[in-house]
């Protein structure tokens, strides 16, 4: 079977942000990454590079920042008053440290995450860019399995590890 829409693709991979650099993310053959092809679960160009591949195929490709997680946006770095990070009137000091990923929500209540970049006495600088924004992505790996998606996976838009289940 070939990687195509409505197929489940399992793969191992390594992701680097430099051609021979440190591995920044990975999935192994013992703990593979699985996704439902054609359902916006991965980057478009990631999927494009895997289309038509079959189990056993190896892959290696490079995605530009524009094809990956976008260019780094300086306007996505904001200063927030420390009071934003309070619960019942107390600032949650245990979550305020540089590099921590913190849950936030926009004015409509939609959740998103930001990374704490800097902390002062009164302000917290939060970077809402994806950690790989502005980075060239170097992927390499191997297709482990390609199978037909179960109807419930197609209905839900994502892989169910053990096939059919209902959680929605």
Secondary structure, DSSP 8 states (H G I E B T S, - for coil): ----TTEEEEEEEEEESSTT--EEEEE-STT-EEEETTSSSS-HHHHHHHTT--TT-EEEEEE-TTTTT----GGGEEEEEGGGGEETTEE-GGG-STT-EEEEE-TT--EEEEEEEEE-SSEEEEE-S-TTTT--EEEEEEEEEEEE--HHHHHHTS--TTS-----
